[in-house]
Amino acid sequence: MLFQRFAKIVLRLFMRVFLQVRVTGLEHLPRSGRLIVMMNHIHALDPILVTAVLPRDITIMSKIENLRLPFFGWIVRWYGSFPIRRGEADLQAMRQALQVLEKEGALLMAPEGTRSKTGGLQAGHDGMTLVATRTDCPILPVAISGDEAFNRNLKRLRRTPVQITIGELFVFTNREGRPSRAQLRQMTREAMYRLSALLPAPYRGVYAGLFQATTELIRPYRPGETP
């Protein structure tokens, strides 16, 4: 991903000028091997900022509307994205996601499926969970907050404080064949609570009640463990 590596240099300069980005937990990022990067979604900048601060090539699953935009769509593709049709079972997107991980790549996914209008977490969809269970892939939760104020601050010529918090790797524990729909739902819910715990309270949305989180089908990923 030569273009992505070049673009990250430009993006980091952009971040220094317009943002005040604080990153914690970078030590949790594995520098090689298959990986799903799981993020919340509050602004169009989210995938750009997350990939810019993570020092490895990352493929982005992006809504198909982004890739259809004049000129910008080509930039999105060159940066390392492939399209997904939201609201339907997109088998082509699923195949591409599996191919990225089968080649030991890193894949960025937002389980909410669309940006949150309130900033709080929305209910997660099971697509990420399905991909992770089919590939035995570890998941890296990345929580971003603050950039929803970017547009407003830009008009006022102010830099926007942004916090990016990287959590510990985890994997799903079901090993009894393909999980049932109920198990997928539970796995997704447990993963979303992991993400919620990394966010400030106002951003936790429907996963605000951390006391409701369970860990029956999820566990930490052990360093050196083969996915």
Secondary structure per residue as TSV (DSSP state, phi and psi in degrees):
chain	resnum	aa	ss	phi	psi
A	1	M	-	360.0	66.2
A	2	L	H	-60.4	-41.9
A	3	F	H	-63.8	-40.3
A	4	Q	H	-62.6	-40.6
A	5	R	H	-64.1	-41.2
A	6	F	H	-65.9	-44.2
A	7	A	H	-61.9	-33.8
A	8	K	H	-63.5	-34.5
A	9	I	H	-62.8	-45.1
A	10	V	H	-65.0	-42.8
A	11	L	H	-63.7	-38.3
A	12	R	H	-66.6	-34.0
A	13	L	H	-65.5	-42.5
A	14	F	H	-58.4	-43.3
A	15	M	H	-64.0	-38.2
A	16	R	H	-65.9	-33.9
A	17	V	H	-79.9	-44.9
A	18	F	H	-104.3	-14.1
A	19	L	E	-131.2	162.8
A	20	Q	E	-120.7	91.1
A	21	V	E	-95.7	127.4
A	22	R	E	-115.8	125.2
A	23	V	E	-117.0	129.0
A	24	T	E	-127.0	148.4
A	25	G	-	88.5	14.4
A	26	L	G	-62.0	-21.6
A	27	E	G	-66.0	-14.3
A	28	H	G	-81.3	-12.4
A	29	L	-	-77.7	119.0
A	30	P	-	-73.4	135.2
A	31	R	S	-82.0	-6.1
A	32	S	S	-153.5	168.7
A	33	G	S	92.2	159.7
A	34	R	-	-61.7	142.0
A	35	L	E	-160.1	136.7
A	36	I	E	-105.7	123.3
A	37	V	E	-96.1	117.7
A	38	M	E	-104.4	124.0
A	39	M	E	-131.2	157.6
A	40	N	-	-83.7	167.9
A	41	H	-	-138.5	108.4
A	42	I	S	-123.8	-12.8
A	43	H	S	-154.7	156.2
A	44	A	T	-60.7	-23.4
A	45	L	T	-73.1	-18.0
A	46	D	H	-49.2	-57.3
A	47	P	H	-64.2	-31.9
A	48	I	H	-66.9	-46.7
A	49	L	H	-66.6	-43.5
A	50	V	H	-63.0	-46.8
A	51	T	H	-69.2	-30.2
A	52	A	H	-68.0	-32.5
A	53	V	H	-91.2	-12.5
A	54	L	S	-93.6	118.7
A	55	P	S	-81.0	60.6
A	56	R	S	-161.5	159.9
A	57	D	-	-66.6	135.7
A	58	I	-	-136.0	128.5
A	59	T	E	-88.6	136.6
A	60	I	E	-108.3	130.3
A	61	M	E	-87.9	112.7
A	62	S	E	-121.4	146.2
A	63	K	E	-59.2	143.0
A	64	I	H	-61.5	-26.1
A	65	E	H	-61.5	-33.7
A	66	N	H	-65.0	-38.2
A	67	L	H	-80.3	-9.8
A	68	R	T	-92.6	-7.6
A	69	L	S	-70.3	141.3
A	70	P	T	-58.6	134.0
A	71	F	T	62.4	-56.1
A	72	F	H	-57.8	-35.6
A	73	G	H	-60.0	-38.5
A	74	W	H	-68.1	-38.8
A	75	I	H	-61.1	-43.5
A	76	V	H	-60.8	-42.8
A	77	R	H	-64.5	-47.9
A	78	W	H	-61.1	-31.8
A	79	Y	H	-70.3	-17.3
A	80	G	H	113.0	44.6
A	81	S	E	-117.8	154.5
A	82	F	E	-134.1	153.6
A	83	P	E	-84.0	152.1
A	84	I	E	-134.0	138.5
A	85	R	-	-89.4	115.2
A	86	R	T	-75.9	149.8
A	87	G	T	81.6	9.4
A	88	E	S	-149.1	166.1
A	89	A	-	-81.1	95.5
A	90	D	-	-89.7	93.6
A	91	L	H	-67.4	-33.9
A	92	Q	H	-63.8	-43.5
A	93	A	H	-63.6	-39.2
A	94	M	H	-61.1	-44.6
A	95	R	H	-62.4	-42.2
A	96	Q	H	-65.7	-38.8
A	97	A	H	-62.3	-44.7
A	98	L	H	-64.3	-36.9
A	99	Q	H	-64.5	-41.1
A	100	V	H	-58.5	-45.1
A	101	L	H	-75.2	-34.1
A	102	E	H	-63.7	-25.8
A	103	K	T	-92.0	15.6
A	104	E	T	65.1	31.5
A	105	G	-	-92.3	177.2
A	106	A	E	-111.1	138.2
A	107	L	E	-127.0	127.5
A	108	L	E	-94.4	127.0
A	109	M	E	-135.5	145.8
A	110	A	-	-116.8	101.5
A	111	P	T	-59.3	-23.0
A	112	E	T	-67.1	-25.3
A	113	G	-	85.8	-21.4
A	114	T	S	-158.6	162.6
A	115	R	-	-66.3	143.5
A	116	S	-	-80.9	128.9
A	117	K	S	-76.4	-21.4
A	118	T	S	-100.3	-14.2
A	119	G	S	92.5	-18.2
A	120	G	S	-85.9	152.6
A	121	L	-	-60.0	136.1
A	122	Q	-	-98.3	169.3
A	123	A	-	-60.4	132.8
A	124	G	-	-79.1	146.2
A	125	H	-	-91.7	165.1
A	126	D	S	-89.0	1.5
A	127	G	H	-58.8	-46.7
A	128	M	H	-61.9	-42.4
A	129	T	H	-62.7	-41.8
A	130	L	H	-62.6	-44.6
A	131	V	H	-63.2	-43.9
A	132	A	H	-64.0	-40.9
A	133	T	H	-72.7	-29.6
A	134	R	H	-76.3	-19.9
A	135	T	H	-115.9	0.5
A	136	D	T	50.6	45.7
A	137	C	-	-96.6	135.0
A	138	P	-	-70.9	154.4
A	139	I	E	-120.6	134.1
A	140	L	E	-109.8	109.0
A	141	P	E	-78.7	131.3
A	142	V	E	-128.6	119.0
A	143	A	E	-105.9	130.8
A	144	I	E	-122.6	138.1
A	145	S	E	-146.0	148.7
A	146	G	S	106.2	-30.1
A	147	D	G	-75.9	-6.1
A	148	E	G	-65.3	-16.2
A	149	A	G	-92.0	4.2
A	150	F	H	-59.5	-50.1
A	151	N	H	-59.9	-44.2
A	152	R	H	-64.9	-43.2
A	153	N	H	-69.9	-33.7
A	154	L	H	-62.4	-40.6
A	155	K	H	-63.2	-28.0
A	156	R	T	-96.5	6.8
A	157	L	T	58.4	40.8
A	158	R	-	-114.8	145.5
A	159	R	-	-77.5	146.9
A	160	T	E	-104.1	120.7
A	161	P	E	-70.3	131.0
A	162	V	E	-131.5	133.7
A	163	Q	E	-110.9	126.6
A	164	I	E	-118.7	116.2
A	165	T	E	-114.4	122.8
A	166	I	E	-103.8	122.8
A	167	G	-	-92.6	-178.0
A	168	E	-	-76.8	147.2
A	169	L	-	-62.9	146.6
A	170	F	E	-144.2	163.4
A	171	V	E	-135.7	160.1
A	172	F	E	-85.4	149.1
A	173	T	-	-101.8	-8.4
A	174	N	-	-64.5	122.1
A	175	R	-	-128.3	18.6
A	176	E	S	-102.3	64.4
A	177	G	S	73.0	-162.5
A	178	R	S	-72.4	135.9
A	179	P	-	-68.0	151.0
A	180	S	-	-73.4	170.3
A	181	R	H	-61.1	-39.1
A	182	A	H	-65.3	-39.3
A	183	Q	H	-67.3	-40.5
A	184	L	H	-58.9	-43.3
A	185	R	H	-60.7	-43.6
A	186	Q	H	-67.2	-41.1
A	187	M	H	-60.2	-45.4
A	188	T	H	-60.5	-45.3
A	189	R	H	-61.5	-42.8
A	190	E	H	-66.5	-37.5
A	191	A	H	-66.1	-40.7
A	192	M	H	-65.6	-33.7
A	193	Y	H	-68.4	-33.5
A	194	R	H	-60.8	-43.4
A	195	L	H	-67.2	-42.4
A	196	S	H	-59.3	-37.8
A	197	A	H	-64.6	-19.9
A	198	L	T	-86.2	-12.8
A	199	L	S	-96.3	152.6
A	200	P	-	-60.9	151.4
A	201	A	G	-50.4	-41.8
A	202	P	G	-64.4	-15.1
A	203	Y	G	-98.1	-0.5
A	204	R	-	-80.4	-17.8
A	205	G	G	52.7	-129.2
A	206	V	G	-70.9	-7.4
A	207	Y	G	-109.8	30.2
A	208	A	-	-68.8	-31.0
A	209	G	-	-81.8	77.9
A	210	L	G	-60.3	-22.8
A	211	F	G	-65.3	-16.7
A	212	Q	G	-86.9	-8.1
A	213	A	-	-66.4	138.4
A	214	T	-	-118.3	165.6
A	215	T	-	-135.7	34.7
A	216	E	T	-71.8	-33.8
A	217	L	T	-119.7	26.7
A	218	I	E	-147.1	146.5
A	219	R	E	-153.8	160.7
A	220	P	E	-62.8	148.4
A	221	Y	-	-87.8	124.7
A	222	R	-	-82.0	131.3
A	223	P	T	-54.1	134.3
A	224	G	T	85.2	-6.1
A	225	E	-	-71.1	138.4
A	226	T	-	-82.7	121.0
A	227	P	-	-60.1	360.0
